[in-house]
Amino acid sequence: MSDTKNNGGCSYGKVTRTMLLGLEDKFDNFYNNDFKEVKKTLKDISNKLNNPHPSWAITAIITILSSTTTGLIILLLSKI
């Protein structure tokens, strides 16, 4: 207890305070730089999910054409 009254606290408190200040700097750096990048990336992903691309339609058309072609080939081969 007597250590806490001299020069702003004990050595453990000074180390803890230094570590806390380091964490505050890291958090500020994350919030100001990295967090904006994370928000931008999430917004891009959201936009891509909300705005369907024609690639789904092309995939469906190719699937239907492939199935139809396979069915016709099997039908022709079964008649021979």
VODRENSE-193920 format. One record per residue (C-alpha): chain; x negated, y, z; residue number from 1. Coordinates in steps of 0.25 Angstrom, whole numbers, plus 5000, padded with zeros to 4 digits. Each point is the difference from the previous one (the first is absolute). Layout:
+------+------+------+------+------+
! paza !   xx !   yy !   zz ! bagu !
+------+------+------+------+------+
!    A !    X !    Y !    Z !  NUM !
...
+------+------+------+------+------+
This chain:
+------+------+------+------+------+
! paza !   xx !   yy !   zz ! bagu !
+------+------+------+------+------+
!    A ! 5000 ! 5000 ! 5000 !    1 !
!    A ! 4989 ! 5010 ! 5003 !    2 !
!    A ! 4995 ! 4998 ! 4986 !    3 !
!    A ! 5012 ! 5006 ! 4994 !    4 !
!    A ! 4998 ! 5013 ! 5006 !    5 !
!    A ! 4987 ! 5004 ! 4995 !    6 !
!    A ! 4998 ! 5006 ! 4986 !    7 !
!    A ! 5013 ! 4996 ! 4993 !    8 !
!    A ! 5001 ! 4985 ! 5004 !    9 !
!    A ! 4992 ! 4987 ! 5001 !   10 !
!    A ! 4992 ! 4994 ! 4989 !   11 !
!    A ! 5011 ! 4990 ! 4996 !   12 !
!    A ! 5009 ! 5012 ! 4998 !   13 !
!    A ! 4990 ! 5007 ! 4991 !   14 !
!    A ! 4998 ! 4988 ! 4992 !   15 !
!    A ! 5015 ! 4998 ! 4999 !   16 !
!    A ! 5002 ! 5014 ! 4996 !   17 !
!    A ! 4989 ! 4999 ! 4989 !   18 !
!    A ! 5007 ! 4988 ! 4994 !   19 !
!    A ! 5013 ! 5006 ! 5001 !   20 !
!    A ! 4995 ! 5012 ! 4992 !   21 !
!    A ! 4994 ! 4991 ! 4990 !   22 !
!    A ! 5013 ! 4993 ! 4998 !   23 !
!    A ! 5007 ! 5013 ! 4998 !   24 !
!    A ! 4991 ! 5004 ! 4989 !   25 !
!    A ! 5002 ! 4987 ! 4993 !   26 !
!    A ! 5015 ! 5001 ! 5002 !   27 !
!    A ! 5000 ! 5014 ! 4994 !   28 !
!    A ! 4991 ! 4995 ! 4988 !   29 !
!    A ! 5010 ! 4989 ! 4998 !   30 !
!    A ! 5012 ! 5009 ! 5001 !   31 !
!    A ! 4994 ! 5011 ! 4991 !   32 !
!    A ! 4994 ! 4991 ! 4989 !   33 !
!    A ! 5004 ! 4985 ! 5001 !   34 !
!    A ! 5014 ! 5001 ! 5004 !   35 !
!    A ! 5004 ! 5009 ! 4988 !   36 !
!    A ! 4994 ! 4989 ! 4991 !   37 !
!    A ! 5008 ! 4990 ! 5007 !   38 !
!    A ! 5013 ! 5008 ! 4998 !   39 !
!    A ! 4997 ! 5003 ! 4986 !   40 !
!    A ! 4997 ! 4985 ! 4997 !   41 !
!    A ! 5013 ! 4996 ! 5007 !   42 !
!    A ! 5008 ! 5011 ! 4992 !   43 !
!    A ! 4994 ! 4994 ! 4987 !   44 !
!    A ! 5004 ! 4986 ! 5004 !   45 !
!    A ! 5014 ! 5005 ! 5003 !   46 !
!    A ! 5001 ! 5007 ! 4987 !   47 !
!    A ! 4996 ! 4988 ! 4992 !   48 !
!    A ! 5010 ! 4991 ! 5008 !   49 !
!    A ! 5011 ! 5010 ! 4998 !   50 !
!    A ! 4998 ! 5003 ! 4985 !   51 !
!    A ! 5001 ! 4986 ! 4993 !   52 !
!    A ! 4991 ! 4999 ! 4988 !   53 !
!    A ! 5004 ! 4994 ! 4987 !   54 !
!    A ! 4990 ! 4988 ! 5003 !   55 !
!    A ! 5011 ! 4993 ! 5007 !   56 !
!    A ! 5009 ! 5001 ! 4987 !   57 !
!    A ! 4989 ! 4995 ! 4992 !   58 !
!    A ! 4997 ! 4988 ! 5009 !   59 !
!    A ! 5015 ! 4996 ! 5000 !   60 !
!    A ! 5000 ! 5001 ! 4984 !   61 !
!    A ! 4988 ! 4992 ! 4999 !   62 !
!    A ! 5005 ! 4989 ! 5010 !   63 !
!    A ! 5014 ! 4999 ! 4992 !   64 !
!    A ! 4993 ! 4999 ! 4987 !   65 !
!    A ! 4990 ! 4990 ! 5005 !   66 !
!    A ! 5012 ! 4991 ! 5006 !   67 !
!    A ! 5008 ! 5002 ! 4987 !   68 !
!    A ! 4988 ! 4996 ! 4991 !   69 !
!    A ! 4997 ! 4988 ! 5009 !   70 !
!    A ! 5015 ! 4996 ! 5000 !   71 !
!    A ! 5000 ! 5001 ! 4985 !   72 !
!    A ! 4988 ! 4992 ! 4998 !   73 !
!    A ! 5005 ! 4989 ! 5009 !   74 !
!    A ! 5013 ! 5000 ! 4992 !   75 !
!    A ! 4993 ! 4998 ! 4987 !   76 !
!    A ! 4991 ! 4989 ! 5005 !   77 !
!    A ! 5012 ! 4992 ! 5006 !   78 !
!    A ! 5007 ! 5000 ! 4986 !   79 !
!    A ! 4988 ! 4994 ! 4993 !   80 !
+------+------+------+------+------+
